[in-house]
Amino acid sequence: MDREPRNNHFHIHWIKKKILDWEPFDTHADAQARAQELAGPNEIFTVEELSVKCPVCGGKAATAN
């Protein structure tokens, strides 16, 4: 997978794990849909919009497909 710099992107934030998921998403809707697929019973998440100061990928996230 090629990596292309981009500005804002989205990550799933798993509340109980207190971490951001590694996978970047281009849209809030894509991240929300994926989180709903992955979430277990009673698992809580939010979708966080991040920029070039992203603690997960430093803003150099690959385009999620």
C-alpha positions as CSV (number, residue, x, y, z in Angstrom):
1,M,0.0,0.0,0.0
2,D,1.5,3.4,-1.0
3,R,1.6,6.1,1.6
4,E,0.5,9.6,0.7
5,P,0.7,12.6,3.0
6,R,-2.7,14.2,3.7
7,N,-4.2,16.6,6.1
8,N,-7.2,15.6,8.2
9,H,-8.2,12.0,8.6
10,F,-10.1,9.9,11.1
11,H,-9.3,7.2,13.6
12,I,-11.5,5.1,15.8
13,H,-11.0,5.7,19.5
14,W,-11.8,2.7,21.6
15,I,-12.8,4.2,25.0
16,K,-12.2,1.2,27.3
17,K,-8.8,0.5,25.7
18,K,-7.9,4.2,25.8
19,I,-6.2,3.9,22.3
20,L,-6.7,5.1,18.8
21,D,-7.0,2.4,16.3
22,W,-4.1,2.2,13.8
23,E,-6.3,2.3,10.7
24,P,-6.9,5.8,9.2
25,F,-10.1,6.7,7.3
26,D,-10.8,9.4,4.8
27,T,-14.2,10.2,6.2
28,H,-16.0,10.2,9.5
29,A,-18.7,8.0,8.0
30,D,-16.2,5.3,6.9
31,A,-14.6,5.2,10.3
32,Q,-18.0,5.1,12.0
33,A,-19.2,2.2,9.8
34,R,-16.0,0.2,10.4
35,A,-16.2,0.8,14.2
36,Q,-19.7,-0.5,14.2
37,E,-18.6,-3.7,12.4
38,L,-15.7,-4.2,14.8
39,A,-17.3,-3.2,18.1
40,G,-18.2,-6.0,20.5
41,P,-21.1,-6.0,22.9
42,N,-21.1,-3.0,25.1
43,E,-17.9,-1.7,23.5
44,I,-17.8,2.1,23.3
45,F,-16.0,4.2,20.7
46,T,-15.8,7.6,19.2
47,V,-14.4,8.8,15.9
48,E,-11.6,11.3,16.2
49,E,-10.6,13.7,13.4
50,L,-6.8,14.2,13.4
51,S,-4.4,16.2,11.3
52,V,-0.6,16.2,10.6
53,K,0.0,16.0,14.3
54,C,-1.6,12.6,14.5
55,P,-0.1,10.5,17.3
56,V,-0.8,7.3,15.4
57,C,0.5,8.0,11.9
58,G,1.9,11.5,12.0
59,G,-0.5,12.6,9.3
60,K,1.2,10.3,6.8
61,A,-1.7,7.9,6.8
62,A,-2.2,5.7,3.8
63,T,-5.5,6.1,2.0
64,A,-7.9,3.6,3.5
65,N,-9.6,1.4,1.0
